[in-house]
Amino acid sequence: MKKIIKILSVAIALVMVFGVFAAVFPTTIAAPSEEPVIADVEKMDIGPSIRAEYPDYSAVASSAYAYGASPMKHDLNDFYNVGDFEWYYAGSYSGGFKLFEKRGEGNYCEVWVAVDLSFPAGDPRNAYTSRITITDEHVAWIIDQFDNNIYPTETAYFSEPPPLDGSNALMKDWGFPYMETNDTGKVMIMIFNIRDENYYDPSYPYYIAGFFSPTLDLYYDRNIINIDCWDWDNRTGPYSPRPWLYEGTVAHEYQHLLHDYLDPDEDTWLNEGCSMYAEMLCGYGIPYDYFLRYLYTPDNSLTDWGDQGDINILADYGGAALFMVYLNDHFGGSELISDLVKSELNGAASVTQALHDRGYADWDFDKVYHAFSLANLIRSDSIGNGLYNYASIDLSPITLGMHYYRPSYGYIDESWWYGTTWTYDGYDTGVSTLGSYGTDYFIVDNFNKDATGMNLLFNGDDIAMIGWEQVWVGYGYGYAWYSGASDLRDVSLIGKADLSDMEEATLTITTYYNIEDFWDFGFVQVSTDGGNTWVSLANEYTTDEADPDAHPAIVENLPGLTGWSEGWVTMSFDLSEYVGQEIMYRFRYMTDWATTYEGWFIDEVYINDVLVDDGGDSISTLEPVYPNSDFVITIYAPGQLTWDGNMLLPVLLEINVNHASETVMRSVSSLLSLYDYLYIIVSTTQGPVNYWIGIVSNLPGIA
């Protein structure tokens, strides 16, 4: 276990939001004795799967006929009044088509409630009907909250909703109920018993409180938010045991709806941060419990969603939310967050653009992250003129997670010495490396003021090992190159070929691939200008077709390989156009925002009849391209009183890192001789990475 200082000074109730477009909450509350027994605590993250779903006629048709919702068995309405009934399909989360009643309508929303809100037969929760009942008062309350708070607030800061009315619904084209409206843009709030793990197992401690699905908006050509029906009496309003839970969920999911309209390919971390900011903007509370979990594991990546797994996904939400608060407090308030939602750029680039548009020309995402990481430690105006503090929140009850270090430890390997990161809830993430835009904090003491010749040494990974790797694929093939599999993956494997003396040339590969059809692709590409530009090659296995909503960067590289190869295949690409030249060729694997299949394997690679690579069994000439990592190292010595009553001012010292080698050798003798303790802050722009660090004495050539 990591040797860490992680002290919880205040008990904070756990409120959880999971997934790109889904809110998940624990089912437990300070409840009467009839509350179902809750077993082991587990985490789940269903957001990527929801976002990844795309229209599937066969699934809809199968459900329609099974549930009696086919056009032959149901009269279609043009428009719907309160009290009307209609079938609604939310895939597996609704159990296929489900009958809903339109229970209420406001100026900007309409509320539909499933007729059957029960759990499966025999479930003990069915006996407590008040917890699976949506009353007229509940309906009126959420309409009031949406019409008079959520809608005007998010419209003012983000956008009006898309002008959808159902007229272009896929359901209409397919002949199924499609819920058209004559009130363009009105939001449908669909309340039902969402079929998650808790639906089937009353002992499972978490449930999906709500979600937004772009696919459902395509099905119905309507603005739709889906909300769970469980226990509204105890989870709405300011004075319930779980205040504002459903109101906050609606605000959260509505921001996702607007963000999808304005920038559908936004990075997950920024999209989630904006949704959590929307909850705060609408007055539904500050998520200190999320902040707690992020600050407990600050080595967790801000930008790589889920880098420490679902068991620490709360840290991802906490980091994203806290970063939005920091931007709010120091760079123009909610207007800057509004700019992020409206920007067509994504992630870090969006932050930098918004800063420049607001007049902060000297700032970019990297610089803000660095100040943010220091504010999470310092939390004071004593240095930096308030830059390293928060104006709108108080983090003082939450103690930051950090490593103890003493010079007697010597020069240590961070991953080996401190081990893997454990979550606040007591789970081992299995991750010991530092994530992209993650930070490690060290507190250094016990040097007894004997600091003569003491020097800070640091040596970090030059690159993050994200990309193609050689793996064992079985007898008959031995080792092969493997692309890996993750969302938003873009990895290249590069080779060189001299075709100067050839009259014809062919590139032949033995390969296996299982790639999300028409969304993710593998490209075989050639460059004649040293890698500045690339041309994708075609053969009988490649295609120029992609899903209409595929990632633009992927579409730009077509043609490519997609789908399943149905086993190992040998294929060739004609290089005759390039004979007489020296070329570079590469195998580039690209994935979109969600839903990742197995990936791409390449075993033998031939240029004409010459084997140039076989995955490392006997020859390996291909080179994977790995992203560079840049470390940022800072020393902070808090102000303190000396033994004779004098005041030492706080010191913040930026350490120059040799980015060619990611190394540091810096004297710290003067600081160690004056201050009782100090902090070393280590962060990186690209992870996962490891490093060595230490404070040692008597290095030759170091002053």
Protein Blocks (a to p, Z undefined) as FASTA:
>chain_A
ZZdddddfbdcdddddedjkbccddfbdcddfklccddddddddfklmmmmpccdfklmm
mmmmmnopafkloccdfbdcehiacdddehjmnnpaaddddfbdcfkbccdddfblcdce
hiaklmmmmlmcccfklmmmmmmmmmmmmmmmmmmmmoccdddehlmgfklmnopaehia
fbehiacddddddddfklmmmkbcbdcfbdcdfklmmmnopacddddfehkllmgcjkbm
bghklmmmmmmmmmmmmmmmmmmmbcfklmmmmmmmmmmmnonapafklmmmmmmmmmbc
fklghklojklmmmmmmmmmmmmmmmmmmnopjmlmmmmmmpmbehjlmmmmmmmmnopa
mbcfklmmmmmmmmmmnopakgoghmaccfkbcfklpccddddddfklopadfklmnopa
ddfkopaehiabdcehiacddddehklopaghiacdddddfbdceddddddebehjlpad
debjaehiacdddddddfklpcbdcddddddddddehkbccdddddfegomaccddddfk
bcfbdcfkbcfklmmmpccdedjehiacdddddfklmgoiacdddddddddfbocafbjc
dfbdcehjbcfbghhmmocfbdcddddddddddddddddddfkopacddddddddddfkn
opacddfklmmmmpmbdcdddddfbdcddddddddehiehiZZ
